[in-house]
Amino acid sequence: MVFSSSAFIVYFLPAVFLGFLLLSATGERRLVLAWLTLASFVFYAWGRYENIALLLASILFNYVVAGQLLKRPNRALLVFGIIANLGALAYYKYAIFGVSVASGLFHADWAAPHIILPLAISFFTFKQIAYLVDAEDGEVAEHSFLNYCLFITFFPALIAGPITHHREMLTQFDDSESVRPRWDLIAIGTTLFLVGLFKKVMVADPFGSYTGQVFEAARHGPVPLAEAWIGALGCALQVYFDFSGYSDMAIGLGLMFGIALPLNFNSPYKAKNIIEYWSRWHMTLTRFITAYIFNPISTALTRRRIARGEEIMSGGVMYPTVFVQLVAFPMMVTMLAAGVWHGAGWQFMIFGLLHGFYLVTAHAWRLHKKAKGLPLDEGGIVRVGFSVLLTFVCVTIALVFFRAADVSSAMTIISGMAGLNGVRMPTPIENFLVAMIAVFLFVVWAFPNAYEWLRAYPTALDAKVQQSRSLWRFTSSFVWQPRVATGLIVGVIGALTLLRSLSGAPTEFVYAQF
């Protein structure tokens, strides 16, 4: 079920919210939790009820394994649990790709299995792997089956994140101040939901319709300069507003039910370097892969080096060879895993490896500056502007591989952006799109995001949002206030967006396929 669909907006959300209000009035917290859990299962099963069996089996399996690990830590059982989770993920997400690769390698004509990718399998698998690891480490303090089910299935975050951690969710489920109606949070949550809906329906989807045509054309022939750049920049804005919109809607929905979700998107195109970009884009994924992939690899290599009596630093600066072993190698492995997580295909591997290369280069540059005694972050508006623009261009190039159907299509777009496919005059519709791209890039770079706008009020879990440097001074006073004027403006924009949303068939969110 898509948040922007009539099924969700007209039927599902009002029914679930009404039940939430009625059950909250009884004072029975577990009834409220059970209601939200049931609603989350219905949400997941809507339109593709076959998926529910896999989700239930995954929850039961991991709950039982985690229970055993809590009673007695067992590394072999943990490994078994992780392999079982990754095995299911590999089968549903990568079996078709694996068969096609094997067929090519062995020059065979093997038929790929008919597998329908279950919704959100990457998201609920990652959460449960983290739960198993923490259970084995003794970091899980609460193991209620009802709370665990809601933690895994809570519908605002189920389909495309944020990837929540058990500590930040289970404590809320047992907190008497959470999971109850609070009209201030309902007002803020509704505002965030409507802002996200506007981003999805009025910005992301229109860009996506043209972007889809460009990337489809790239599968059948060369794409000239203007069309390639419009397609790539349109893709960058589509993915930005689509994922930003989903994140706003998810956090807004959580607040409506008294549950705070972690911040997952914080104006990443304002980042001055790729390191900062990944601290702003899909923030909970960055948190997960850092904690459960990068840190364990880097820590194990560091301990091995220390055990051999080898030095790591000189004068507070890491040796270049040590940097390669302890930073560059784990970073490339981590980002390759992140790329594969995004999808099955060589293009996703290239997407991950590109970002790995970007990150390694950025960390190496910072190491060089540190060795030379240079400040790590400095510069006026020109230098900062150049850094932001360079980061954005690098991200846009990587997104071409993210969006393309295959490597060949992506390279067609890239060669077109380089001018290798010829130049032609843009059409009137392309001129209009250039203007729209310029307008929304200005909005992205010059204006505060939704959390900066609402910075005086509670939004995301533990959100510490500092307003980014804006191009216009007046935006510093652009703050959401619970006033009649604000309500009228948000109401009018929300009504127009709802009419647009309900008048056509909804499109899936980009991250719903993961």
Stockholm file with secondary structure:
# STOCKHOLM 1.0

chainA/1-514         MVFSSSAFIVYFLPAVFLGFLLLSATGERRLVLAWLTLASFVFYAWGRYENIALLLASILFNYVVAGQLLKRPNRALLVFGIIANLGALAYYKYAIFGVSVASGLFHADWAAPHIILPLAISFFTFKQIAYLVDAEDGEVAEHSFLNYCLFITFFPALIAGPITHHREMLTQFDDSESVRPRWDLIAIGTTLFLVGLFKKVMVADPFGSYTGQVFEAARHGPVPLAEAWIGALGCALQVYFDFSGYSDMAIGLGLMFGIALPLNFNSPYKAKNIIEYWSRWHMTLTRFITAYIFNPISTALTRRRIARGEEIMSGGVMYPTVFVQLVAFPMMVTMLAAGVWHGAGWQFMIFGLLHGFYLVTAHAWRLHKKAKGLPLDEGGIVRVGFSVLLTFVCVTIALVFFRAADVSSAMTIISGMAGLNGVRMPTPIENFLVAMIAVFLFVVWAFPNAYEWLRAYPTALDAKVQQSRSLWRFTSSFVWQPRVATGLIVGVIGALTLLRSLSGAPTEFVYAQF
#=GR chainA/1-514 SS CCTTSHIIIIIIHHHHHHHHHHHHHTTCHHHHHHHHHHHHHHHHHTTCTTHHHHHHHHHHHHHHHHHHHHHSCCHHHHHHHHHHHHHHHHHHHHHHHHHHHHHHHTTCCCCCCCCCCCTTHHHHHHHHHHHHHHHHTTCCCCCCHHHHHHHHHCHHHHTTCCCCCHHHHHHHHTCTTSSSCCHHHHHHHHHHHHHHHHIIIIIIHHHHHHHHHHHHHTTTSCCCHHHHHHHHHHHHHHHHHHHHHHHHHHHHHHHHTTCCCBCCBCCGGGCSSHHHHHTTBSHHHHHHHIIIIIHHHHHHHHHHHHHTTCCCEETTEECHHHHIIIIIHHHHHHHHHHHHHHCSSHHHHHHHHHHHHHHHHHHHHHHHHHHTTCCSSCCCHHHHHHHHHHHHHHHHHHHHHHHSSSHHHHHHHHHHHTTTTCCCCCCHHHHHHHHHHHHHHHHHHHSCCHHHHTTTSCCSBTCCCCCCCCSSGGGGGCCCCCSHHHHHHHHHHHHHHHHHHHTSCCCCCGGGGC
#=GC SS_cons         CCTTSHIIIIIIHHHHHHHHHHHHHTTCHHHHHHHHHHHHHHHHHTTCTTHHHHHHHHHHHHHHHHHHHHHSCCHHHHHHHHHHHHHHHHHHHHHHHHHHHHHHHTTCCCCCCCCCCCTTHHHHHHHHHHHHHHHHTTCCCCCCHHHHHHHHHCHHHHTTCCCCCHHHHHHHHTCTTSSSCCHHHHHHHHHHHHHHHHIIIIIIHHHHHHHHHHHHHTTTSCCCHHHHHHHHHHHHHHHHHHHHHHHHHHHHHHHHTTCCCBCCBCCGGGCSSHHHHHTTBSHHHHHHHIIIIIHHHHHHHHHHHHHTTCCCEETTEECHHHHIIIIIHHHHHHHHHHHHHHCSSHHHHHHHHHHHHHHHHHHHHHHHHHHTTCCSSCCCHHHHHHHHHHHHHHHHHHHHHHHSSSHHHHHHHHHHHTTTTCCCCCCHHHHHHHHHHHHHHHHHHHSCCHHHHTTTSCCSBTCCCCCCCCSSGGGGGCCCCCSHHHHHHHHHHHHHHHHHHHTSCCCCCGGGGC
//
